[in-house]
Amino acid sequence: MLRLVGALLLLVSPVAAAAQTAELTPFAAYRVGGEFVNYSVNDNAAYGGILGVDLSRGVGPGVGLEFLYSHQSTEVTTDLPGLTPRADMKIDQWGLMGFREAMKGQSPARPYGEVGIGLTHLYTEGNGSSTRVNALFGLGVKVFPNPRIGLNLATRGYLAFVSSGSGGFYCGTGGGCSVGFSGSLFFQADLMAGITVKFGHVAEPSPY
């Protein structure tokens, strides 16, 4: 987690110089969902970081871009006979999203919506892995009791597009798993809480 925050901090300086404001949000989340035919992913904690870039100068108030990374360590389970009933699995999510804040006067609370595209990377203890394109979307609220530091609460969905046809997580009794797919979609959602820190010029909210 500390390495992730450090890497994002290295990105903040040049981005903040080019934009009006940059925001860094380390977060923790509880993630649910993740189903394949005959296989399911256990609900578990996730963590990550978001780097947001304000585009209000060129686009409009409260509009910007977000770069997201999150990681989940979990298990995939099955009740099919002859297969290992559970195996360790890790899921990485990367995303590029546009967001819009609903700023109202001088209120410290800023509801927002976001939508974007990215990648979902799944890998198991036997080094089976797969990377798929995903869609991301979410709703949240940022509360800034201080102009530069605030609380960020959100719910977010991850919808990965996977191959149709036969497949699955094949976990043999001797250990190790390989990754395949059956179906066309892989969906997860999480509840996120993070601390948002603003860098650069912080403008006062204005009504619109």
C-alpha positions in Angstrom: 0.0 0.0 0.0 2.8 2.4 0.9 4.6 1.7 -2.4 1.4 2.4 -4.3 0.9 5.7 -2.5 4.6 6.6 -3.2 4.2 5.8 -6.9 1.1 8.0 -7.2 2.8 10.9 -5.4 5.6 10.8 -8.1 2.8 11.4 -10.6 1.2 14.3 -8.8 3.7 17.0 -9.4 3.8 17.1 -13.2 0.0 16.5 -13.4 -0.7 19.3 -10.9 1.5 21.7 -12.9 -0.4 21.0 -16.1 -3.9 21.1 -14.5 -5.7 23.4 -12.2 -6.0 20.8 -9.5 -4.9 17.2 -8.9 -6.3 14.9 -6.3 -4.7 11.8 -4.7 -7.0 9.3 -3.0 -5.7 6.1 -1.3 -8.6 3.9 -0.4 -9.9 0.7 1.1 -13.0 -1.1 -0.1 -15.1 -4.2 0.4 -15.7 -6.0 -2.9 -18.5 -8.4 -3.7 -19.5 -10.4 -6.8 -17.5 -12.3 -9.4 -19.2 -15.3 -11.0 -18.3 -17.8 -13.7 -20.3 -20.9 -14.7 -19.7 -23.3 -11.7 -17.2 -21.0 -10.1 -17.5 -18.0 -7.8 -15.2 -15.4 -6.3 -15.4 -14.9 -2.5 -16.3 -11.4 -1.2 -13.2 -9.8 0.3 -11.4 -6.5 1.0 -9.6 -4.5 -1.7 -7.3 -1.5 -1.7 -5.9 0.9 -4.2 -5.4 4.6 -5.2 -7.0 7.2 -7.5 -5.2 10.1 -9.1 -7.7 12.7 -10.3 -7.1 15.6 -12.6 -9.3 18.7 -12.7 -10.4 19.8 -16.2 -12.6 22.7 -15.2 -10.5 25.3 -17.2 -11.1 23.7 -20.5 -14.3 21.7 -20.0 -16.4 23.0 -17.1 -16.8 23.2 -13.3 -16.4 19.9 -11.5 -15.3 17.9 -14.5 -12.1 15.8 -14.6 -10.3 12.6 -15.3 -9.3 9.8 -12.8 -6.6 7.1 -13.1 -7.5 4.2 -10.8 -5.7 1.1 -9.6 -7.1 -1.5 -7.1 -6.0 -4.9 -5.9 -8.0 -7.8 -4.3 -6.6 -11.0 -2.8 -9.3 -13.6 -2.6 -10.4 -17.1 -3.4 -12.2 -18.8 -6.2 -14.5 -21.7 -5.2 -16.3 -24.5 -6.9 -18.4 -27.5 -5.8 -17.7 -29.5 -8.9 -16.6 -33.1 -8.1 -12.9 -34.0 -8.7 -11.6 -30.5 -8.5 -9.9 -28.5 -5.7 -12.8 -26.8 -3.9 -11.0 -23.5 -3.5 -7.8 -21.7 -4.7 -6.1 -18.4 -4.0 -6.8 -15.7 -6.7 -5.7 -12.1 -7.1 -7.5 -9.5 -9.1 -6.0 -6.2 -10.3 -8.2 -3.4 -11.8 -6.9 -0.5 -13.8 -9.2 2.3 -15.1 -9.4 5.6 -16.8 -12.6 7.4 -15.9 -14.3 10.8 -16.4 -16.0 12.3 -13.4 -18.5 15.1 -12.8 -19.0 16.7 -9.4 -22.3 18.4 -8.4 -21.0 21.5 -6.6 -23.6 23.6 -4.9 -22.5 27.0 -3.6 -20.2 26.7 -0.6 -21.3 23.3 0.5 -18.4 21.1 1.7 -20.1 18.0 0.2 -19.7 17.2 -3.5 -21.7 14.3 -4.9 -20.2 12.9 -8.1 -20.6 10.3 -10.8 -17.9 8.6 -12.9 -17.7 6.3 -15.9 -14.8 4.9 -17.8 -12.9 1.9 -19.3 -9.9 -0.2 -18.1 -8.5 -3.6 -17.6 -9.2 -6.5 -15.3 -6.3 -8.9 -14.6 -7.0 -12.3 -12.9 -4.3 -14.7 -11.8 -4.2 -17.8 -9.6 -1.7 -19.7 -7.4 -0.8 -21.9 -10.4 0.2 -18.8 -12.5 -2.9 -19.1 -14.7 -3.8 -15.6 -15.7 -6.0 -13.5 -18.0 -6.5 -9.8 -18.8 -9.8 -8.4 -20.1 -11.2 -5.0 -21.0 -13.7 -3.7 -18.5 -16.2 -0.9 -18.0 -16.2 1.1 -14.7 -18.9 3.2 -13.3 -19.6 4.7 -9.8 -21.4 7.2 -7.6 -20.0 8.9 -4.6 -19.6 12.0 -2.5 -16.5 13.9 -1.4 -16.7 15.9 1.8 -14.1 18.7 2.3 -14.2 20.2 5.8 -10.7 21.4 4.8 -10.1 22.9 1.3 -7.3 20.4 0.7 -8.2 17.3 2.6 -11.5 15.4 2.5 -13.3 12.2 2.9 -14.3 10.2 -0.3 -17.1 7.7 -0.1 -18.2 5.8 -3.2 -19.8 2.6 -4.7 -18.2 1.4 -7.9 -18.9 -1.4 -10.4 -16.4 -3.3 -12.6 -17.8 -5.1 -15.6 -15.3 -7.2 -17.6 -16.0 -8.6 -21.0 -14.8 -12.1 -21.3 -14.8 -14.8 -23.9 -17.9 -16.9 -24.5 -17.8 -20.7 -24.7 -16.5 -23.4 -22.4 -13.9 -22.8 -19.8 -13.4 -22.0 -16.2 -10.9 -22.2 -13.4 -9.4 -25.6 -13.6 -7.9 -26.6 -10.3 -6.5 -30.1 -10.1 -6.2 -32.1 -7.0 -2.4 -31.9 -7.3 -2.5 -28.1 -6.9 -2.4 -25.2 -9.3 -5.0 -23.6 -11.4 -5.5 -22.3 -14.9 -7.9 -19.6 -16.0 -10.5 -19.9 -18.7 -14.0 -18.6 -19.1 -17.6 -19.6 -19.6 -20.1 -16.9 -20.2 -19.6 -13.3 -21.5 -19.5 -11.0 -18.4 -17.6 -10.8 -15.1 -19.1 -8.3 -12.6 -17.9 -7.0 -9.3 -18.9 -4.1 -7.1 -17.3 -2.4 -4.1 -18.0 0.1 -1.3 -15.0 2.4 -1.0 -13.8 4.8 1.7 -10.7 7.0 1.1 -8.9 10.2 2.0 -8.6 12.7 -0.8 -5.7 15.2 -0.8 -5.8 18.1 -3.3 -2.6 19.5 -4.9 -2.2 22.7 -7.0 -4.7 25.6 -7.1 -7.9 25.0 -5.1 -10.7 27.1 -6.4 -13.8 27.9 -4.2 -16.9 26.1 -5.4 -19.4 28.2 -7.3 -23.1 27.6 -8.0 -24.3 26.5 -11.4 
